[in-house]
């Protein structure tokens, strides 16, 4: 599998602590004691990622909202949701502006340089949305195509690396499977916006996580979603977790306890089923 994130992301995220606030101060600002004193748990999310977060009228709903509500209930505080651009969430948590980041966030080493993650609460894979009559069956088939992604997501990282090339763990340059094929990437604020561009013919494919891809493709009769696999059979399995400021052990402990409880009693699976159905009707 060639899911390697560009080194520049690590540098940008690592520098984010500098100039905003120290990571220790951020952890103190959002510790369990501080949250209880303030009476609220602030969740930073991006309501463009159904079924994990989506808009229902003026209200943000989704799997992550239900998990965050369970955390807030455990702490005895109210949940306050901030709906922001996805690529700003990590920085907001790192600076101490928010208590938790919950937005179907994939755990990768580069993000772990900037924030701490809870235990995983679910897994996913990357999918490709294409025209219903498309013969695309693997990522290599996207050669020469215009590809849409949501800015800052795993799909963005993968497609960008495969078009531009990347370095392996030893610093050796690796040619991407879409490099020099004429393929290009266009970033959007949401996968839904990318799908609109796809439907209008501005791009030829969209890469996003499995459940959002299936829900979005289901909204169009002429689109379909297929798993992103490589010619060698490898895929892009990943884990979602909730992020907190570096060193915020008190809050992380509570989050992990809640996730363990929700997983043990089957609640997270219930959340996924409930919100997949609800989001599909929007």
C-alpha positions in Angstrom: 0.0 0.0 0.0 1.3 3.5 -0.9 -0.5 5.6 1.7 2.4 7.9 2.6 1.6 11.5 3.7 3.8 14.3 2.3 6.5 15.4 4.8 5.5 19.0 4.4 2.3 18.3 6.3 4.3 17.1 9.3 6.3 20.3 9.2 3.3 22.5 9.0 1.5 20.8 11.8 4.6 20.6 14.0 5.0 24.3 13.7 1.4 25.1 14.5 2.1 25.0 18.3 4.7 27.8 17.9 3.1 31.3 18.0 -0.3 30.1 19.1 0.2 28.7 22.6 2.3 26.0 24.1 1.0 22.5 23.9 1.1 22.3 27.8 -1.0 25.4 28.1 -3.5 24.0 25.6 -3.9 20.8 27.6 -4.4 22.8 30.8 -7.1 25.0 29.1 -9.0 21.9 28.1 -8.3 19.6 31.1 -11.2 17.8 32.8 -11.1 20.3 35.6 -11.2 23.2 33.2 -14.0 21.7 31.2 -16.1 21.1 34.3 -15.4 24.6 35.6 -16.5 26.0 32.2 -19.5 23.7 32.1 -19.0 22.7 28.5 -17.1 20.4 26.2 -16.3 22.1 22.9 -16.3 19.8 19.9 -14.7 20.9 16.7 -16.0 19.1 13.6 -16.9 19.5 9.9 -20.5 18.7 9.2 -19.8 17.6 5.7 -19.0 14.0 6.4 -22.1 11.8 6.7 -23.0 9.7 8.6 -20.3 10.9 11.1 -21.4 14.5 11.0 -24.0 16.3 8.8 -26.5 19.1 9.0 -30.1 18.4 9.9 -31.6 21.8 9.4 -29.5 24.1 11.6 -28.4 21.2 13.8 -25.2 19.2 13.5 -25.9 15.5 13.9 -24.0 12.3 13.4 -22.1 9.4 14.9 -19.3 11.7 16.2 -21.9 14.0 17.8 -23.5 11.1 19.6 -20.1 9.9 20.9 -19.2 13.5 22.0 -22.5 13.8 23.7 -21.8 10.6 25.7 -18.4 12.2 26.7 -20.1 15.4 27.8 -22.7 13.4 29.8 -19.9 11.5 31.5 -18.3 14.8 32.5 -21.6 16.3 33.5 -21.3 19.3 31.1 -23.1 20.5 28.0 -21.8 19.8 24.5 -21.0 22.8 22.4 -20.3 22.1 18.7 -18.2 24.2 16.4 -18.7 23.5 12.7 -15.5 24.5 10.9 -13.4 23.6 7.8 -11.9 20.2 8.2 -8.3 21.3 7.7 -8.6 23.7 10.7 -9.7 21.2 13.3 -6.2 19.9 14.3 -4.9 23.4 14.8 -7.9 24.4 16.8 -7.5 21.5 19.2 -3.7 21.9 19.3 -4.1 25.6 20.4 -6.6 24.8 23.1 -9.5 26.6 21.4 -11.5 23.3 21.4 -11.7 20.4 23.8 -11.9 17.6 21.2 -11.7 17.1 17.5 -14.2 14.6 16.2 -14.8 14.5 12.5 -14.0 11.0 11.2 -10.4 11.9 11.7 -7.9 9.2 10.6 -5.0 8.5 12.9 -1.8 9.1 11.1 1.7 9.6 12.4 1.9 13.2 11.1 -1.2 14.2 13.1 0.1 12.5 16.2 3.0 15.0 16.1 0.4 17.7 16.9 -2.4 16.1 18.9 -3.0 13.0 21.0 -5.6 10.5 19.9 -8.1 8.3 21.8 -8.4 4.6 21.1 -10.1 4.0 17.7 -13.9 3.8 17.6 -14.3 2.5 14.0 -12.4 1.7 10.8 -12.9 2.8 7.2 -11.4 2.6 3.8 -11.0 5.0 0.9 -13.6 4.8 -1.9 -13.8 6.2 -5.4 -16.9 7.9 -6.7 -17.3 7.7 -10.5 -19.9 7.7 -13.2 -22.2 4.6 -13.0 -20.9 3.4 -16.4 -17.3 4.0 -15.6 -14.8 1.1 -16.0 -12.5 2.3 -13.2 -11.7 -0.6 -11.0 -8.5 0.4 -9.2 -6.6 3.6 -8.4 -4.3 3.1 -11.4 -7.3 3.5 -13.7 -7.6 7.1 -12.6 -4.5 7.9 -14.8 -5.0 11.1 -16.7 -8.2 12.0 -14.9 -9.3 15.1 -13.0 -9.8 13.9 -9.4 -11.7 15.8 -6.6 -11.0 15.4 -2.9 -12.0 17.1 0.3 -9.2 19.4 1.5 -7.1 17.9 4.3 -8.6 14.4 4.2 -6.9 11.1 3.7 -8.2 11.0 0.2 -6.5 14.3 -0.4 -3.2 13.0 0.9 -3.3 9.8 -1.0 -4.2 11.3 -4.4 -1.7 14.1 -4.0 1.1 11.7 -3.2 0.2 9.4 -6.0 0.2 12.3 -8.5 3.3 14.1 -7.2 5.3 11.2 -5.8 6.5 10.9 -2.2 9.2 9.6 0.1 9.1 6.2 1.8 10.1 5.6 5.4 13.8 5.7 4.6 13.5 9.0 2.7 13.8 7.3 -0.7 11.8 8.9 -3.5 8.9 6.8 -4.7 7.1 7.4 -8.0 3.3 7.7 -7.5 1.0 5.4 -9.5 -0.6 8.4 -11.1 2.6 10.4 -11.6 3.3 11.6 -15.1 -0.1 10.3 -16.3 -1.7 13.7 -16.7 -3.9 13.1 -13.6 -4.7 16.2 -11.5 -6.2 16.9 -8.1 -8.8 19.6 -7.2 -9.6 20.2 -3.5 -13.1 21.1 -2.3 -14.4 22.1 1.1 -16.6 19.0 1.2 -17.0 15.7 -0.7 -20.5 16.8 -1.5 -19.1 19.8 -3.4 -16.7 17.5 -5.2 -19.6 15.3 -6.2 -21.5 18.2 -7.6 -18.4 19.0 -9.7 -18.3 15.3 -10.8 -21.9 15.3 -11.7 -21.5 18.4 -13.8 -18.5 17.0 -15.7 -15.9 19.3 -14.2 -13.9 16.4 -12.7 -14.0 12.6 -13.4 -13.7 11.0 -10.0 -13.9 11.8 -6.2 -11.9 10.0 -3.5 -13.4 10.0 0.0 -14.0 7.6 2.9 -16.4 4.6 2.4 -19.6 5.6 4.2 -19.6 9.2 2.9 -18.9 8.0 -0.6 -21.7 5.5 -0.5 -24.2 8.1 0.9 -23.1 10.8 -1.6 -23.2 8.4 -4.6 -26.6 7.2 -3.5 -27.9 10.7 -4.1 -27.2 10.5 -7.8 -28.6 7.9 -10.2 -25.6 8.3 -12.5 -22.9 7.8 -9.9 -21.5 4.8 -8.1 -18.9 4.3 -5.3 -16.3 1.5 -5.4 -13.4 0.6 -3.0 -10.1 2.2 -3.7 -7.6 -0.6 -4.3 -4.2 -0.8 -5.9 -3.3 -3.2 -8.8 -1.3 -5.3 -6.2 -4.5 -5.8 -4.2 -3.7 -3.5 -1.3 -6.2 -1.1 0.1 -6.4 1.9 2.4 -7.8 0.6 5.7 -7.6 3.3 8.4 -8.8 4.0 12.0 -10.9 6.9 13.3 -10.3 8.4 16.7 -11.0 11.6 18.7 -8.1 14.0 19.2 -7.2 16.3 22.1 -4.3 18.7 22.9 -0.9 17.0 23.4 -0.5 15.9 27.0 -4.2 16.2 28.0 -4.2 12.9 29.8 -7.2 13.6 32.1 -9.5 14.2 29.1 -8.1 11.4 27.1 -8.7 9.0 29.9 -12.4 9.9 30.1 -12.8 9.7 26.3 -11.2 6.2 26.2 -13.5 5.0 29.0 -16.6 6.3 27.1 -15.5 4.7 23.8 -14.8 1.4 25.5 -18.3 1.5 27.0 -20.0 2.4 23.8 -18.1 -0.3 21.8 -18.8 -2.9 24.5 -22.6 -2.3 24.4 -22.8 -2.0 20.7 -23.8 1.6 20.7 -21.3 2.8 18.1 -22.7 0.3 15.6 -26.2 1.5 16.5 -25.0 5.1 15.9 -23.6 4.2 12.5 -26.8 2.4 11.4 -29.0 5.2 12.6 -27.1 8.1 11.0 -26.4 6.2 7.8 -30.1 5.9 7.3 -30.9 9.5 8.4 -28.1 11.0 6.3 -29.1 9.0 3.2 -32.6 10.7 3.4 -31.1 14.2 3.3 
